[in-house]
Amino acid sequence: MKNNERIIQYFDLGLSGKTLARDIPHSMASPRTLDELMNELSQLRELNKARKKVTAGSKLEFRLEDMEELDNCWILLINVVDTEAAHPVTQLLGGDDSDREVTELSEDRGLESSSHLIILKDQTAANKHLALFEKSSSLPFAKAGSFLNHLFKVSARHNNNDYKKPHPSGEEGKTINVFCNISFLAHPSDEFRQELDSGQINGIKITSDMDVIRGYDSNTHSELIGADIKMKVGRLDVLLNGGNWGHLQKALQHADTLNSPFVRVSFTDESGSGHTATLSTDTGNLWQADKYVKKCKIEGFGNALRTSFPNIHDGIKNKMIELIQ
């Protein structure tokens, strides 16, 4: 890919609240709106707390390098420094060994990469926020999302009194600590539908978190993490629903009536390769997916030659905003 080209991926962002308190459902209404959360992240940046090393001995460090608020969206610039990246090697065209130069990295100095993230303020009908992400081989979207969730926990600890809530039991004086959590669902690409329609479905499962299973107890049945309901995938069943894509949509409808959050489909494409994908019931978007994410190429923003930036790049930002408009 050329220096003045970037690949942009499409996601939906869901915002919820969580607590580590025992015997309480770990998903609840978010204690903060998107704007409130972003303002708290801005405060963390000013305190130099908007950064994370995966572990104490990690060779990666993530930083919220820059952020900006517009009327309809928030723009974040996330940077990552990788000290274990391959040493860059440069060479003159037509040169020999004497012209080769190697830039060696060290334990505390590595290659830096940047990714822009735009999050719309308005919510969709499914109460999600559209998010556009600049794809980077050094910063997969899953790691960017994990980094933001880390910052939300840091913010909750920093603003502890604001995140302390009355205990659901109603016991006087008893409280719980909560924090915000984001989940990302990917918009499915046209390639996903084409591969599915031209292939053969091997199985469809409607998955449940088992909240409504009679006799289920998270302590007694701690080794159980879900329940699956299999859907018929015979040739006639698929044909009656208008083909593979229509059959998958019928499964999503069934899952919605059962209050099950996900549908998992496995299929074989025309080449004989097997694939699986998990879709959210409320939006039909992909869960924990990378291959089938909807994407768009932007180009023509002049001087964006570097792989990392100290500030939000106006050219990349404006091209990403054009995709929304």
N, C-alpha and C positions, 0 to 999 in steps of 0.2 A: 504494500500500500504506500502511496506517495506521501510526502511530508505534509501536504496541504489537503489530506483526506482523513476522515474519521468515520468509524462505524458507530451508529447510535442505536441502542436497544430500548425497547418499550416494556415498561413494567407498571403494575398497580401496587400502590403502597397501602397497607392496612395498619391502622394504629389502634393499639389496645393497651390495657393495663395488666400488670402481673405483680405477684407477691411471692415471697419465699416462705411465707407463714404456712405452717402445716394445717391440713384438713380444710383448706380453702381452695376453691377452684382457681386454677392458675391463669385464667383468662377473665378479664372484666373490662368495663368501660375505661377508656384511657383517662388518666387523671390530668392530662394536658391536651390542648389543641395543637395543631401543627405550628401555628404562629408562636404560641407560648414555648414550645419545645425549641424552635429555631432561635428564639431570643436567648434561651438558656445556653444553647451551644455557642452563641456569640460571646456570652459572658465567660464560658470556659476557655475560649480562644484568648481572651484578654488576660486570663490567669495562667496561660500556657499549660492548660490541662486537657486540651483537645487533641491528645495524641495517645498512642497505644503501641506497646510491644506485646506480641502474642504471648510470650513467656519471658521470664527473667533473662534467659539465655538466648532469646530469639534473634535471628538475623534479619528480621523484618520490623520496620516501624511505620505505623500509619499516622498521618496528621491531617487534621482539618485545616488546610492551608489558607483558605479564603472563603468568604461567603458574602452574598448580596441579596437584598430583598427588592423585588419589583412588585407592582400592583397585584399581579395575578400568580406570582410564583416565587420560590426561593431557589437560589443557585449556590451550589456548594462545589468547592474544589478540594478533592481528596488526593493527597500525595502519599506515596509509599517509597521507602528506601530499602533496597534489597542488597545486603552485603555479600550474598552468596550467588549473585548473578554471574554469568560468564564474563570473563575479562574482555572488554571491547578491543578489537584488533583493527588497526587501520593499515592501508597499503596503497601505494601509488599505482595508478594504471600503468602497466608495462614495467613495473618495478621488480626488484628482487628481494632477497632476504634482508639486505641492508636497509631497505626502505620501510620494513614492517615495524610498526610501533604498537606495543601492548600497554593499555591502561590498566594497571593492577589495582584491585580493590583490597580493602583491609577489613579487620573485624568491626570497625566502627565507621567505615566510609564505604557506601555502596551506590549503585545506580538508582536514580530517582525517576519515578514516573508519576504522571498526573491523570486524573479523570474528572470530568465535569459531570455534575448531577443536577438536574432540574426537577423540582417537585412542585406541581400545581397546588394552589391553595384550595380551590373549589373541589368538592368531592363528587364522585360519580354516583349513579343511582344505587350502586352497591356499597356506598360509603367508603370508597377508596380514593386515593390521590394518584393521578397519573404521574409517572416518573420517567424521565428520559436519562439514559446513562451512556457516557462515552466509553465504549468497550476498550479494554486494555489487557494485553496478555500478562502484564505484571500485576494487575489489580482486577481479578474476576469480581463480578457483581456480588456474588455470595459473600466475599470477604469485605466488600464495601458495606454491605448491609450489616454484617457482624460487627464491624467497626462502629457504625452509628449506634447500634444497640448497646455497645460498650459505653459510648459517650452518654447515652440516656441514663444508664446506671450510675455513672459518675455524677451526672447532674442531680439525680435523686439523692445521692449521698451528700452532695454539696448544699442542696436545699432541703435538708432532711425534714424540717418542721412542716414544709409545704407538702411533703409527700407522705405524711403520717395521717392515716385515716382511722375512724372508729372501727372497732372490730365488728364484723357482720353479726356476731352473736348478740350484740347490744349490751354486753356486760359493761357496766360503768367503769370508765377509766382505762379500759383495755383497748389497745390500738394495734394496727398493723402498718408495716412499711410497704409502700407500693413503688413501682417504677414503670416507665413507658417501654413499650416494645413494638417494633415494626416488623411486619411480614411482607414479603414481596412475591407477587404472582406475575409471571411473564405473559405478555400477549403472544398467542401462538402465531407462527409465521405461515405464509401461504405454502411454503415447502412442507410443513407438517401435514396440512390437509391433503396436499398432493400425494405425499408418500403413503398416508393412511388410506386414501381412496383407491390408489393403484395397487395396494398390497392386500394382505389377508389378515383379518383380526383373529388372534389366537385366544384372547380372553378379555373380559371386562369384569372388574370388581368394583362394587360400591362399598366404600370403606367408611367405618364409623369409629368415633373415639370411645365408644362403649358407655357413654354417659347414661343412656337410657336402657341398658341391659339389666333386667331384673336379677337381683342378687349379686351384682358386680360391686366390688369394693376395692378401691385403689391400694389399700394396705394389704388385704388378704390376697388379692390377685395381682400383686406387683409385677409379676413376670409377663402379664398380658398387656399388650399395647394397642390392640384394636380388634375389630371384627370385620370380616368381609362377606358380602353377599354377591354371589356370582350371577352374571346375566347370560342368557343363552346367546351363543354366537354362531349358531348353525347357518348355513348358506341361505336357507329360506327365511330365517329370522332377520338376517341382515337385509335381504332383498325386500322384505315387506316394509322396512323402515327407510327405504330409499338409498341403500348402500352403506358403506362403512361409516361415513361422516354422519349420516342421518341416524344410524344405529347408536353411535356414540352420544349424539344429542338426546336421544331417547333415554339413554342411561343417566345422563345428567338430570333429566326431568324426574326420573324415578328417584334419584338420590335426593333431589330437592324435597320431594314429598315425604321422605324418610328422615329429613334433617341430618343427612350424612354430608360431611364437608367435602369429600373428595371422591373422584372416580378414577380408577387406574386401568389403563388399556395397554395390552401387549399385542404387537402385530409384526408381521413379516413383510418387508418391502419387496419390490419386484426382483431385486438381486438375491433375495433369500436371507438377507440380514435381519436379525431380530431387534426390535426396539420396544421400549416401554415409555409411557408418559403418564403423569398424574395431573388431573385437571380439577380446579376448584369448582364446586357445584354452583356457587352464586354468580360467578362471572364466566366460567368456561375457560379461564386462563390457566397457565401451566404453573405447577408448584415445583420448586427446586429444579428448574430446567435451565439448560444453557444452549443446547444444540438447536432447539426449535423456536428460539425467541425471535419475535418480529424485530427486524432491524432495517436501518436506512443509512445510506452513505451521504455524508455532507462533504463539500469540497469548496475550494475557492476562497479561503480566508487569509490569503497573503503570507504573512510572516510566521505562521505557526510551524516552525521548523523543528522545535525542540520537543522532546518527549515529556518534559516536565516544566511547570511554570510556577513562579512565586505568587502570582495573582491570577484571578479569573481572566481568561483570554476573551476579549470582546468579540473577536471574529467567530470563534467557536460557539460562544454563548448566543450570538445573534442567529447563527445558522440553526442551532438547536431550537431556538424560540420559533423560527419560521416553520418548523415541523409541527408545532402545536397550532399555529395560526392557520 
